Amino acid sequence: MKAVGLYQHLPIDDENALVDIQIDCPEPRPRDLLVAVKAIAVNPVDTKVRAPKEAATMESTAKILGWDAAGEVIATGSEVENFNVGDRVFYAGDITRPGCNSEFQLVDERIVSQMPCTQDFAASAALPLTSLTAWEAMFDRLGISPSGADAGKSILIIGGAGGVGSIAIQLARTLAKLKVIATASRTRSSMWIKQMGANHVVNHRNPVDEELREIGIETVDYILCLNNTDQHFPAMANAIAPQGKICTIVENSGPLEIGLLKSKSATFVWEFMFTRAMFQTPDMHRQGKILQRIAALIDSEELVTPVGDTIEPITAANLRLAHKQLESGRTIGKIVLAGWS
């Protein structure tokens, strides 16, 4: 089968950073679905896994990236209970297994859902990783009520124009009924954030606590950081309300001064979407349930898919282009690739 993989961790301008390859079609394990991949999306995790490493070594077998897909089930494992051949599905997958940059992929049924009925494969592929991350960050990690019990409270979303931010803004407004302040640094991204439903937009190139004060907001109840934890941590500590909660998805490159949160009894928590699948947690099936809810919200037009650019077909050259766009830091929404040449 066709796939796009890597043997070396190289800069994206190197034509060998991602290459077209042929590999064997895998056989399902008992809980697996074998999916014919129709569309994929690119995320920062792809560029981080692909990026040059300090000790550059050759991979003995091709590494297949990609953790956002939509496709059709073509075979099922012996213990699969909830899916049938022919089902149209979407999922983010498991970072410990080969990714979706291949014609066929195995994925555990517990982290899969039927894709939205109203969307095509490309639009559906833009949803899983972003919606799972946003949902888990806000409702599982920050403890916000998805049924509106925290209505009227405030959330600051740092980095609102990307894929996760686009979904988080919508969930915060539509389900949680929060007042949403999101950050952007360009006119186009500010317009996108407003389109997603943010009440206010501030510039994350400046200290966000100062930006909040400029619009008359001293503190916020929740902060979701999707951009440069190291840079924003001091300002987040200033901006969070007493007994407030901060969640980040961006790893820090140096120590964080956690003591800044002590006087406020503030919570600091991580969100990593792959945790449940990576550790086979008892609630791993929850990701499939979250995706079911996302599909229903899309079909009822309460959420919109965050598709930005769509590139056809799925090839190494086009994936290198997508990675380069993502690494520029100027992407709005999600970059999707569809179809095989």
N, C-alpha and C positions, 0 to 999 in steps of 0.2 A: 504494500500500500504506500501511497505518497505521504510524505511528512516533511516538516521543516525542523531541523535540529542544529545542534552545535557540537563540535569536538574540542574547541578551544574557547576560552573566555576572552573575547577580543573587543576593541572599540567598535562601535556600530558602523563606522565608515569603512571598516575592513570587510570585503565581500565574503570572507570566510566566517564572519561573526555568526551568521545564520545561513544554512545551506539546504538546498533541496536534496532529499534522500529517499530511498526505498527501504522499508522495513517490513517484517512479517506482521500479519494481522494477529492480535493477541486473542487468547482464549479466556472466556469469562470464569471468574471464581464464583462460588455459590451465590453471593449476594450481589454480583455484578450485572450491570447492563452493558452490552456492546452497542455503542452508538455510532451511527454514520454522521460525522460532524459536517454540518452545513454552513455554519458561521462561527466565528470566534471574535473575541475582543481582547485588546491589549491593555495591560495594567502596569503600574510601577513595579510590582513584584517581578514581572517578566524581565524588565530592564536590570533590576538588581541581581537576579539570578544569573543573567547573561553577562553582566559587566566583568571587565578584567579583574583578575585576582592577583594578590601579591605573589603567590607561587603559581605561575602559569604552567599547568600541566595538561597533557592531552587526555580527553575522556576516552576510556577504552571502548565504550559504546556511545552512540549519539544520545545526547540529552535532549528530550522533547519538552519544550516549555508550553505555557498556555493554560490559563485557569479562568476561562469564561467561554462557555460554548452553548450552542443550540443545535439540535440534530434529531435524528430519528432512530429509535431502538430497532436493531436488526437481529438481536439474539439476547437471551437472558440466562443467568446462572440457575442452578438447580433449586436454590432456595429463595428466588425472587418472588415476592408476594404482590407487589403493587403496580407492576408495569407489564405491558404486553408488546410483542413485536408490532411495529407500526406506530407506536406512541411518539408524539412530538414532544421533546423534553428540553429543559435548560438546567444548567448547573454550573458551579464554580470548580468543583473537583477537589482533589487532595494533592497538596504540594509534595507528598512523599511518593507519588506515583507519576508515571509519564503523563504529560499535559495534553492539551487538546489540539496542538498544532500538527494534527495528523488526520488522515481520512477516517480512521476508526479509532475509538477510544473506549477503554473500560472505566466505569465509574460505579461506585457503590450506590445502590438504589436509595439508601437512607438520606443521601444528600442531593437528591434529584427531585424535580417536580415536572408535571405537565407544563409546557410553556403557555403563555397567554394565548387565548383563542383568537384574539383580534390582531395579533402581531405576526410578522414574518420572522424567519430565522435570524436575520441580521438585527432587527430591533430587539428580539428576545435575548440574543447573545450579549447585548450591552448591559443586561440587568443583574445577573446572579451575584458576582463578587461585590459589586457596589451596593446592592440592596441588602445582602447578607451583612456586610460590614456596617452599613449605616444602621440597620435594625438592631444588630447585636450591640453596637456601641451605645445607642440611645436607650434601648429598652432592657437589655440584659446587663450592661456594664454601668450605665448611669442611673438605671432604675427608674427612668421616666415611664409614666403610665401610657400605654398605647391606646387607651380608651378615653383619654381626655381628663383624667382626674387631676392632672397638673396644669390644666388650662390657665393661661395668663402668665405663667412663669416665663423666664427668658433663657434663651440659649444663644451662645456665640459659636458660630461654625467658622473656623479658620481654614481658608482654602475652599471656598464654596463653589467654585466653577468647575471642578473636576467631576469625575463620575460619582464618587462617594458623596461629595458635597451636594451634588444635584439631587440625589435621592434623599439625603438627610434633610435638606431644606423642605422637601415635599412631605416627608413623614412627620417632621416637627410641626408643620402647619396643618396638615390634613388630619392626622390621627391624634397627635399630642396636644394640638391647639395652643402651641407655645408662641411667644413673640420671638421672631427669628432675626438675629443680626448675623450677617455673613460677610466674609472678607473677599476682596478682589483687588487687583492692582492695575487693571486696564479697563478702558471704556467698554470694550466688547464683553469682557468677562463680567463686568458690573451689570450690563444689560441682561446677560444670561441668568445671573443670580436673581434679579428682579422677576424675570420670566418664570423661574422656578418657584417664586413665592416669598422671597425674603422681605421682611418689613423694612430693614435698613441694610445698607451696604457701607462698609468701612474699608480702609486701605491697609493691608497687612505689611506693606513696606515700612510703615511707621509702627511704633509701639501700640499694640491694640488697646491697651488700657487708656492711653491718651486719645486714641481715635474714639473710643466709647464716650469719654468725657466730653468730647467735642459735640456729640449729639445728645448730651444730657443724661447719659447712663453711667452711673458710678460703678455698679457691680451687676453681674449676671448670675443666675442660679446654676447654669450648666455651661460647660465649654467642651466642644468637640474639636480637637486639633488634628487637622489633616495636612499640615504643612509645617515642617521644620520645628520640631519640638524644642531643640536647643535654643533657637532664636527667640521663641515666643514664651518660654517658661516663666521668666521673671514677670512679664506683663500679664500672663495668665494668673499668676499668684496674686497680683494686685487686683485683677478684675473679678476674680471669683468671689461670690458672696460668702459670708460666714456659713459654714456647714454645707457649702456648695460642692459640686462634683466636677472633676476634669477627667476627660478621657482622651487619649491620643492613640493614633495608629502608626505614628512615625517614630522609628527607633532613634534614640539619642546617640550622638557621637562622643559625648563626654558626660561627666557626672552632672546630675540635676540637683539643685539646691532645694531638696524636699522640705527642709526646715522652714522655708518660706510659708508653708501651708499650715504649720502647727497652730498658730494663734487663732486661725479661722476654723480649726477642726475640719479642714477640707479634705475631700477624697481625691486620690489620683489613681487612675486605673488604666490598664492597657486593653486594647481590642486587637486580636489577631484572628482573622476569619478562619484560618486553617486549623486552629486548636482542636476543635471537636473531631475532625477527621484524622488529624495527625496522632492524637492520643486515643482514638476510638472511645471517646467518652460515653457514658451511659445515655446521655441525651443527644448523641450524634444525629439521631433522626429528626431533631428539632430543625435542622437546616432545611430539610425537605418541606417541613410544615411552614417555615417562614417563606420559602419560595412559592408555596401554594397561595399564601396570603398575598404576596406581591403580585402574582399572576391575576388574582381576583381584583386587586386594586387597579391594575392596569386595564383589565377588561371593563371595569366599571367607570373608567376614565377619572378615577380619583388620583392616580399617578400617571406620569408620562415617562416614557423610556428616555434615557439621557444620551441617545445616539448623537455624536458629533459628525465625524467623517466616516464614510463607508468606502472601502477600497476593494476592488475585485481584480483578479481572483486571489486565493490564498497561495502565495509563493514566498520563497525566501527573500527575493528582492522587495516585495511589497511589505513583508514583515520587518525588514531592515528599515524601510521608510517609516513605518508606524513607530518602531522603537525610537528612531531619530526624532520624530515629532514629539513623542512623549518626553524624551530626555531634554527637549528644549524648554520645558516648563511652561509652555504657552498653549497647552491643549485645553479646549473647552469641551465638556462632555466626554463621551467615549469614542475611541477609534475602533471601528469594526472592520473585519475582513470577511468576505463571503464567497463561497463557491471555490471549487478546485479546477485548475486548468486542464 
